Amino acid sequence: MKRVSVLGATGSIGQNTLDLIRRNPAQFEVVALTGGRNVAQLAKDAIAMRADIAVIGQADLLEDLRAALSGSGVEAAAGDAAIVEAASRPADWVMSAIVGAAGLRPGLAALEQGATLALANKESLVAAAPLLLNAARANDARILPVDSEHSAIFQALVGEDLDTVQRVIITASGGAFRDWPLEKLASATIEQASTHPNWDMGQRITIDSASMFNKALEVIEAREFFGLAPDQIEVLIHPESVVHALVGFCDGGLMAHVGPPDMRHAIGYALNWPKRTELPVDRLDLAGIGQLSFEAPDLARYPALRLAREVMKLGGLSGAIFNAAKERALDHFIGGRIGFCDMTSLVEEVLTRQTPGHGHNDAEITLDTVLKADQMARNCVDDVMREQAD
């Protein structure tokens, strides 16, 4: 029986993970579940899965969680430190689905106890790839990709020699605004940005898809995870969202991973790796789809992709700065304080202010330096906001 923990159990990825686990209860033993604020969902799942411990991220919700778990035998805890402790509990497989840089410490804790880390938290690799990769090597642990694009690349590379790879193509749906006139983007509302044409995801990642910040992070993640050069990574707009990635080899051949836009495929592949097993996802009707279309992304529409290239050139702590600035800018957009296009402008301004001449390019990447760069970037976003308001 495989011992599993799900970090970020109440979100979209977490819920899809639990859906797969509950379909095969004899194969899995649940150690820990964590969530952000949704006490009712966390308690319900922890009781149903007979988890050892349930942890809510907001410390002030501990008593609510204890009440919801009363009589179940499930231990309750709350706060960031408790999430890290839960991730440290012995498990064979840990889903890292906490959104944002907050997933870094728990992910490291899971690797340090030797677990296989199913990584849906792309921000960890963007901000601190050397920390995660070194922790995996030092503890005989493994990181498996859960982003659909990186899972697709991973699967296409099975049995292949990395030295024969010339290019990797990551596809993108184009998000909610792929067909909007450019001049209309500045007026896009939170509600409009929170609706995805193909995928059912949480609000933050859906908005990141509309701005293509999500794809910008995935470009950096692909470089770090697979050890690619920046010029080996390409992005194509693919509105049908059934080709998740392609790998090009030295002989000119392309290996494509094709499947329905359902995150349970990538999750299930990581959950059952190295074996494949039956999954409750739709089987594609290619004749019904009729045709697949691809086009190069318009960098005027998606400037976040340009910023990702700049971040990869800069190196060092620029990934941590980029991600933190993106997260804080998104906070301001969701809070109604800035417009949709202002997010990219804010992030670019922070990169301009914080990276050159500050020693971030060649700084040693440690947990301390990453967390300091993260906080500095968030503060810088707020500083720019105040300056613009004056």
N, C-alpha and C positions, 0 to 999 in steps of 0.2 A: 504494500500500500504506500502511495506517495504522499508525504506530508507537505502541505501547501499553505502558503499565506498569501493574502491579497491586500496590498497596500493601495488605498483608494478604491475600496470595495463599493462605495455608494455611487461612483461615477459611471459613465457609459462603459468604459473598458472594464471596470470592476464588475459591473452587473452582467456583462456578456461573459466574463470569466466564470462567474458563479453559475450562470446558466449551463455552461459546459460541465462544470464540476458536478452539479446536482443531477445531471443526466447519467452519471457513472459513479454513484455514491460508494460502490464497493472498491473503487480504485483510489479514492482520495480521502485523506484525513486532514481536516482544516485546523491549522494551528492558530492563526491570528487573522483578524479582519480589522482594517482601519478605515475611517471615513472623516469627512471634513466637518459638516454641521448637521447632517441628516441622521439624527438619533434614531428615529422610528425605523428607517430602512436598515441601518446598521444593526440594531437590536434584533429585528425580524430575521435578518440573514444569519447573524451569529447564532441565534437559537436554532434555526432550521438546519444550519450546517454543523451544529454542536462544536463550535469553535472553542478553543481554550480561553482566548481573550479577545475582547472587542475594545478598540481604542478610538475615541472621538478626538479630532484635532483641536477643537475649541475647549480650553480647560474649564470654562464656566458652564459647560454642558455635562460635566461629570455626573452630577446628581441625577440629572434627567436620564442619562444612560444607565446608571445603577438601578433606577426605578424601573426602566423598561426591561432590564435583564433580571429583575428580582425573581428568585426561585428557579432560575434556569441552570445555575451552576457555571455560567460563563463569567469569567473575570472581567471587570470593567476598569478602564483607565482613560486618562485624557491628557492632552498636551503634546507638544513636539517631542519632548524627551521620552514620553511613553510610546510614541510611534516608533522611535529608533529602537527602544528596548524590545518592542514586539517584533521588529524586523530582525533582531538579533537572536530570537528564539530558534532553536534547531528546526530546520525545515529543509526539504529536498528541493523545493521549487518555490520561488517568490515572484509574484506579479508586482512590478513597480508601475503603478498607474496613478500615483499622486501627480497632480498637475503642477508644472513649473519647477523652479529651483528648489522648492520645498521637498522634492523627492530625492535630492542628492544624498543627504545624511542617511535616510533609511535604506537607500539602495546600497550604499557603501557598507552599512551594517549587515545587510543580507549577504553580500559577497564575503565579508570578513568571517562569517560563520560557515562559509563553504557552499552556500546554496547556488543553484542555477537561478540566475536573475533574468526573468522575462521582462525586457525593458520597453515599456510604452512611454516612459518619461524621457523623451528625446532631449529635454533641457539639460539633463545630467551630463550627457556626452558633449553637448555644445559648450557647456560651461567648464567641465572638468574631466574630459576624456582620459587624460593620463592617470588620474586618481582611480577611476573605475577599472581601467584596463590593468593597471598595476595590482590593484586589490584582487582582481580575478586571478591573475597569474600567481600571486603570493599565496593564495588560499586554495589553489586547485579548484577554483570555481569557474563558472561559465556564464557568459552573457548571451542571451538569445534575443534577436530583434522582434518587436511586436508591431511597430509601425508597419502598415500594409506594404509600403514601398520597400522597406529594408528587409522585411520578411521575404518579399518577392525576390530581391537580389540574393539573399541568403539561400533560398531554395534553388535559384537558377545556377548557383555556384557549386551545388552538391556534386562531388566527383570531378570538379574542374581545378585546374592549376591557376592560382591568382596571377601568376606571371603572364598568362596568356590573355588577360583581360585588358582591352584597350579603352573601353568606355562603358559608362553606366548611364542609363536614361531613366530618370524618375518622372513619373507622370503626375499631372495635377488636373483636377476637374476644372479649375478656374474660379471656383467659388460662386458666391451669390451674384457677383457683379461682372461676370465674364462677358456679358453681352450689353452692358450698360455703356452709354456714351461717356467718354472720359470726363466731360465737363459736369456730369451729373454726380460723380463719385463724392464730391465734397459735401453733398447734401444727404448722403446715405444715412439712414437712421440705425439705431441699435437693433431694432426689430428686424429690419431688412437684412442687416449683416449677420443676424443670428439664424438665418434660414439657409440650409445647404441644399443644393439641387439633387444630390445623390446619396450622401451619407447621413446617418443619424448619430450625431455626436453632441457633446456638451457645448454650452454657449461659447466659452472662451476659445476652444479649438475651432469652432465653426466660424467665428469672427476672424481668427487667424488664417483660416482658409480663404476667406473673402479678400483679405489684405495680402495674402500669399506669404505672410510671416511664417506660417506653419511650414511651407515648402522651403523657405530660406533656412529654417532650422534643420530641415531634413537633408538639405544639401551638405551642410556642415557635419551633420551626424553621419552621413554616408562616407564622407572623407575620413572621419575618425574611426568609424566601426570597421571599414574595409581597407583602411590604409591607402586610399586613393589620392592621386594628385588632383588639385582643384579643376584642372582643365580636362580631366577624365569624366567629370560629372556634368550631365546635361539635364535640362528640364523641358518637358513638352506638355502643352495643354492637351488633355484628352477628355472631352466632355462626357463620354460614355462611362468612364471610371471602371473599366473591366480589365484593361492592361495596366498592371500596377507598377511594373518596372521592366526594363530590358537590359540585358548585359551583352555587350559587343566584344567579340574575341578577335585575336590577331589574324584569323583566317577570313574575317569579314562577316562571319555568321553572327546573328542576334538570337539570344535566348530570351523569350518573353514569358512572364508569368501572367496568366489570364484567369480571372475569377470574378465572382459577383462582388459588389461593394458591401461586404459584410465582414466586420472586424472579427467575427468568430472564426474565420479561416486562419488568420495570422495568429490569433490567440490559441486556437486549437493545435496549430502546428507546433508552437512553442511548448504548449502544455504536454503534448504527447511525444515530442522529439526524443530520440531520433526515429521513432516510428510514425507512420501515418495511420489515422483511424477515421472511421465514419464521423462526419460532422453535419449538423442540421442547417446547412446552407443551400441556397438555390443552385440548381445545375443550369448553367448558361445555355440559352437557346440562341446560338450564333446566327442561325438563319432568321430568327425573329428580330435580332438586333439589326441585321442587314449590313451595316457597315461600321467601321471604326475610323474615327477622325483624329488627326493630330495637327497641331500648329505650334510654332515657336511663341513663347510668351512675349507680350509687349511690355518692355521694362518701364515705359511711361505709366502703364496701368499697374504694374507690379514692381515698384522700385525696391521692395524688400529683397528681391533676388539679387539686385546689384549690390546691396549692402552686405549680403552674405558673402559675395566674392571678395569684397574689401576686408571683411573680418578674417577670411581664410588667409589673405595675404599678410595681414597684421600679425596673426598668431597670438601666442601668449594668453593673456587674460581678456583679450578682446571678445572672445566668445561669451565669457561670463558677463561682460559689460553689455554686449549686444542683447543677450537674453533678458537680463534684468531690466534694461531700458524698455524693451518690448513689453515685458509684463506690466511695468508701471504705466506705460503709455496706454496699454489696454485697460488698466484700471480706470484711467481718466476718461477714456471713451465710453466705457460702460457706465461710468458715473455721470455722463452727460456734460462733462467739462470741456471736451474738445471734439472736433469733428473727425470723421473717418480718415481723411487724408492727413490730418495732423499727427497721427501716430507715427508714420514714417518720418516726418519732418523732425519730430522730437527725438526719435532714436538716432537719426543721422547727426543731429546737433550734439547729442551726448557722446557719440563716437568721436566726433571732431574735437570736442573739448577734453575728453578723458584719455584718449589713446596716444596721440603723438607727444613725445617729450615727457611722459610721466612714468616711463619704465615699465609699462604694462606689456609691451611686446615681448620682452625677454625676461619677464619676471618668472620666478619659480612658481609652479602651480602646486600649491598645497591647499588643504581644506581651508586654512585660515586666510590665505591670499585670495582664494576664490570668493569666500563669503564677504571679505572686505570689499572686493571689487563689485560684488553684487549690490551691497548696500550703498556704496558710493554712487553707482549708476542710478539707483532708484532716487537717491537724494538729488542727483543732478537733474533728473527729469523734473522733479518738483521745483528746483531752483529756476530752471528755464521757464516753467509755467508761471512762476511768480514774476519773473522779469518781463514776460510778455503781457502780464496783467497790469503792470505799472505804467 
